[in-house]
Amino acid sequence: MTDTTWVPDLDALPDRRPKYDRLAAAIRTGIAGGDLVPGQKLPPVRDLAWKVGVTPGTAARAYRLLTDAGVLTAGVGRGTYVAETKSPPSPVLLAEHVFDASGDVNLFSPKMPDLGQGHLIATLAAQVVAQMPADRLMRYPSRVTDLAARQACLAGLHADVGPADVEDIVATNGGQNAIVLILQTILRGPAPVMLGDAISYNGFRSAAEMCRAELMAVPWDDEGPDPQVFENLVRQHGAQVYCTASEVNNPTGQATSFARRQQIAAIAKVHGVHVIDDDCYARIDRVGPSYRALLPDLGWHVASPSKTISPALRIGFAVAPKAHAAALVRSAIGQSFGVSPLLTDLYAALMRSPEIDGIVQAVRARIDRDVGVVVTTFADCAPGYAPGIPFVWLVLPRTWRANDFVAAAKARGIHLKSSESFLHRDSRMVHAVRIAVNGLLAPDRFDAAIADLRDLMDTPAARISV
């Protein structure tokens, strides 16, 4: 097959990520949109670099990211091709019967499409219960009963999490529970101070409140958290822990650059600050190593299948620094005795299933389709997003305030989350909204809602100040 004539346009999808990351995202978008098809040959590295206006090293790194993720295939002397897609599980459940064609459109929080995982979970749950010894159903969970789940988690960890073994992993009741457990393990004193990103997942604030800790905001620039502000807050307030999501900030979609992670890690090491790295959105095209890899004695990694398979699977995993693994185990036992064998055995069975990879790929493809609609519709607004991540961050034009836009959208039957939901009390106000993908909506209804939001943005109500 001859080389494709398709050329990604990096300027059409402006954002703040490194060029190799943007190029990889553009290729993914081309595949999701059908411009690139399985088996199609891509241009050689030097040709692509010249056409796009980047260095050959940048193009090579984008290809390598996508090859490692299985999106592309490559061979010496053969070239680079779009990977042949795996056969989807049979049958793939598009679940049109669960689509709600009436009522409001909920884009408030991400909702995953059911592309076979619902049926697979139900089938395996019945098998797990049928095969489980009776005494296992009559005992508290333990490190023995959740061993298979921890092994499955270990097998799925990216190398950038750093060296780990099964004893470093603690099963939790979801990713949020993992964050709380870690904080309960490491926070000290009557009034501990935590740091968090100025625009971030509000679960960090909830966890701080539960642990009676004060949470202070660290602003970001194009590379990630401001290292000078970070160090000043540590010095002035004796912060003990920093909560972040280095691969996918929720809600902006921005990743912390590798260089900035190194800077933050160096400061944290000097001052003994723990870093919790929330990786529940599990970005495929990794930007750099986790803080756990950069801080072997102070870095913590949090993972969960909630954002890739189903949020109904209330299981998560905390990967501790080796020196703190035993303390985290004690915290988990003291809080809930562990995670039910019904869940840990089900998770292990799901990870062993030959169907699960195809389902996860199908889910990500649907997410990319919907995100692509939003990004294309609002391309002039430089929306923030990441491949396979079910939300888009939209900074509003000066004609709109965030809460007014949310209220106006609600009047049209579309529910969004305002930037205010992601800001700390002392954060600088940003007038933006997060548009979440709702996989339970039929695609045409989702597309119509996005078009309606564009119309709303372009027709702000007149204001008169008195």
N, C-alpha and C positions, 0 to 999 in steps of 0.2 A: 504494500500500500504506500502511496506517495505521501510526502509530508503534508500536513494540513496547512491550509492558507489562513486559518483562524489565528489572530494575534490578540492576546489580552491587552486591554487598555487600562493601565494602572490609574490614569487620571480620571477615568469615569467613575471610579469607586474610591474617592479620596478618604484616607484615614491616617492615623498616626503610627501605624505599625511599621517595622522594618520593611525594606523593599522586597526581600526574599519572601517574607510572610505574605505581603500583599500579592505578590506574583503567584504564590501557591494558592491563595484564596481565589484569585481570578481564574486560575485553571480549574479549580473545583467548581466555580460558578459556571464555567463553560461546559463542564461535564454534566452538571445538574440541569442546565438549560437545554442540553441536546446539541450544542454547537460542536462538542467533541463527543465521539461515540466510542464504545468499547472496541479495542483493536486498532484504533486510529493512531498513526505515527505522529509524534510531535517533532518540531524543528530541533536540529542539533543545538547544543548549549550556546555556541557562539552566534549562530543565526538568530536564536530567540533573544539573546542579550542585545544584539545590534538592533533588532526590530523594536524592542520594548524600550531601549535606552538605559540599560543597566549593565553592570559588569558581568563578564562570564562567570565569575565566582558567585554572584548573586543568583543568576539563572541556575547554576549547578546546585546551589543549596536548596532552591525551591523544588527542583526535580528530586533531589535526595529526600527531602521531607515527605513528598508525596509518594515516592517509591517505598520508603520505610513504612508509610501508612497503608500500603497496598492499593493506593489509588492509581499509580502508574507502575509499569514494569520496564525493566531495562536489562540489556545484555551487552557485553563487550563486542563492539563491531556490528551490533544489530540495531541500536538506536533505542529511543524511549517511546513507549506506547501507553495509551489509556488501557488500564487493566480490564480484562474481561470480568464482568460482574458475576458474582456467585449466584447460583440458582436460589431464588427466594424459597422460604419454607413453604411446603405444600400442605394445605392451601394458605396463601397469604390472605389474611383477614383485613380487608379494607374497611369493614365495619360501617358501611353506609347506614346500616340499620340503627346505629347509635347516634348518628348525626342529628342534631336538633336544628331543624330548618326554621323554627319560629323563635320569637323572643329576642332578647338583646344579644349582642356579640361580645363575648368576654375575652378581652385581650389583656386582662389584669395580671394574670400569672400564667406561666407556661403550662400547657396541657399536651401531653404526648399523644401522638396518633397510635391507634391499636393496629399494628401491622403483623399480627400473629402472636405477640407476646401474651396477650390475655388468654388465648386458647392454650398456649404452651404452659403458662403458669398454672392454669386450672388442671391440666392433664398431669403435670409433674407433682402438684400438691397432692392429688389423689394417690399417686404412686408412692410418694414419700410416706404418707400416713399408713398406707396399706403394708409397706415393707418395714416400718419402724417397730422394733421390739417393744412389747407392752411396757416393760420397766422403764424404757426411755421416756415414755409419755407420763410417767409418774414421778419423775425426779426433777430437781432444779437443774438449770443449765450449768455447764462448767467448761473449763478449758479443754476437756475431752470431747464434749458434745459439739463444740463449735470448731474443732480442729479442721474438719474438711472445708468449712467455709473460709477459714483463715488461709488454708492452703490455696484455695481458689483465688482469693484476693491476691496473695503473693504472686501467683502465676500471671495475673493480669496487670501487675504494677509495671509502670514504665521504668526503664533503667535510670531515668533522671531523678528518681526518688532516692537514689543512693543505695548502698549495700543494706539489705534487710533479710531477715529470716522470719519464720512463722512465729517465733516467740516475741518478735517486736510488734506484732499486730494484735489489736484488741477489737473484737466484734462489738458493735454498739447498736442501739435502736435508732438508726438513721444518722445522717451526717451532722445534723444539729446537735444530737445527743453526744456525738463524738467531740464536738467543740466544747460543750459544757463539761464533759468528763475531763478533758485535758486541762481546762481552766481550774477545775476543782483539785486537780493533781498538783499544779505548779504554783498557783497564787498563794501568797503568804501575807500575813498581817491583817489588821482590822480594816484598812482602807486601801486596798491595792489599786494601782493605776494600770490601765491597759491602753494600747494604741490601736487605732483602726484607720482605714482609709477614709478620707473626707467624704467621698461618694462611694457607698458600699452596701452590701447585703445587710438588711436590717436584723438578720439573725445574730450578727455579732453584738449588736446593742442589747438584744434580748438576753443573750448569754451573759453579758456583763452585768445586767440588772439582776439576773438569777444568782450571780456570784458576788453581788454587792460590791462591784468594782466600778471605778470611774473610767469611762472610755473617752480618750482624747483623739482628735482628728489629725491625720497627716495628709496634707494636700499633695496632689500629683501634678507632674508636668508631662511632657510628651514621652518620657522614658519610664515613668512610674512614680513611686513615692519620693518626695523631696528629702534627700539624705540630710541636709542641714537642719531642716525642721525636725526630722526624726531624731537626730542626735540631741538637739536642744531640748526636746520634750523628755527624752530619756534622762538627760542630766538634771533638768529642773524638777522633774516630778518622780524620778525613780521608777519609771515604767518597768513592769516585769515581763510583759508579753505584748507581742504585736500580732494582730489578726489580719490576714490578707488572703487574696486569691491571686497568685502571681500569674497564672496562665489565662484566666478569664475573669476580669473584674465584672461583678454583677452590681450595677446595670450597664456599664459603659462598653463592655466587650473588650476593653483594652488589656493588653498583657504588659507586665513589667519586663523591660529589656534585660538581657543577660548581664550586661555591664552594671545596671542599676541594682540587680539582685546581689551582685558581688559587693557593691558598696554598702547596701543595707546589712548584708550578712557580716561584713567586717565590723561595722559599728555595733551590731548586736553581740558579736563575740567579745568585743572589748568590754562591754557593759553587762554581760551576762543576761541579755534579753532573749527570752524564748520567742520563736516565730511559729505561728500556726498557719499552715498553707492549705487552704480549702480548695481541693481539686475535684469537687463533686461534678462539675460540668465536663470534666475529662476531655479537654481539647486534644484533637488528633495531631495536628501539626504543632508540635511542642516548640516553644520559644527558647527554653533553657531549662537547666536543672532546678528541681524543687529546692526550697530552703532547707529541707531535710538533708539533701546531699551537700549543700554548702555549709551547713551548720550541724555536723554529726552529733554534737552534744546538746544542741538547743533547738533543732528543727523538728517540727511535727507535720505529718501529712495526713489529710482527711480525704476519704474516698467513699463513694456510695453509688449503687445502681439506680438511684431514684431518678436521675436525669437522663439515663441511657436506656433503661428497660421499663421501669414503672415506679411511681412514687408510692404505690401500695406496698412495695417491698420495704418495710420499715427496718432496713438493716444498713449499717454503715461500718466503716473501719477507720480506726486511728492507728497510724504507723508511728510508733514512738522512737525517740533516740534510744539507743541500746541501754544507756545508763538509767533511763526513766521508765522502761517497759514494765518492770515489776511494780512500781508505784501506780502506774496506770491500771494494771490488772487489779490491784487492791481497790482502786476507786470504782471500777466497774462492778466488782463483786459487792462492794459496800452499797452501791446505789440500787442495783436491780438484780444482782446475782448472775447477770449475763443476759444473752439473747436466747429466746425460746428455740429449742431444737427444731420446731416446726418451720421456723424461718431460716435457720442456718443450714439445715438439710435441704430445704427448697432452693436456697441460693446456690449451694454446691451443685445440686442437680441441674439447675439452669446453666451454670457455667460449663458443665460437661456436655450439655446438649449440642448436637451437631447443627441445630437450627439457629442457635442464638446469634452467631456472627451475622448470618444473613438478615435476621430481624433487626439487629442494631444498625446495620448498613441501610436497610430500608427506612428505618426511622430517621436517621440522619439525612438521607436523601430528601425525605418529605420536609424536614425542617429547613434544609438548604433551599428547597423550592419556595417555601413560604417566605423565608428571610430574603431571598432574591427578589421577590415581589416588592417587599418593603424597601429594600435598598435601591432598587431601580426607580420606584415611585418617588422617593425622596433623595435621589442621587445628588441634587444640588445643595442639600443640607448636610452633606458629609456625615451620614449616619454611622454610629459605632456598632460594630458587630464582629462576630468571629465565626468561621465555618463550623457547622454542626451545632451551634449554640442557639437555643430557641427564643432569643429576644433581640431587639434592636433598640439602641439608644438614640433618641432624636432630640437634638438641641433645637429649640423653637426660634423662629425669627423674632425680631424685636417687637413685632405687632402683637405678640402673645405672651401672657404670663402662664406659667405651668398649670396652676390650679384652675384658671379660666378656661384653658384649652381642654383640660380633663372634664370640667363641668359641661362645656359645649359639646364635647364628644358624647358624654352620657346622655345629653338631650337628644342626640341622634341614635341612641341605643347602642353605643360602643363604649366599653369600659376599659380604661387605661390606668396605669399607675404613674402618679406625678413624681417628679424628681425629689420632692419634699420627703417622700417615703424613704429615700436613700441617703439623706443628709443628716449629719450630726448637728447638734444644737449650735456649735460654733463654726460650722462649715460655711463657706461662701455660697450664697444662693446661686443656683444655676436653673434657668428656666428650660426644662426639658421633660420629656416623658419617655417611659419605657413601653415599647410595643411588644407584647409577648405573643409567641406563636401558639395558636390553639388548634392542635391536631385533631380535635373532635369536631371541628367544623369542616364541611365540604369545601374543597379548594375554591370553588367559584364564589362561595359566600364570604370566605376570608378575603379574596381578592376585591370583592365589592366593598367590604368594610375599609380596606386600605385606600381604595379610590375615594371613598367618602371622607376619610381623614385628610387626604390631600386637598379635597375641595374645601374642607373646613379650614385648613391652614391658610389657603389662598383667599379666603373671604372672612377676614376678622371683622367683628362687630365694631361699629364706630364708638368712640369713647369721648365723653365730654367731662372734663374736670371742673368742679366748681368749688 
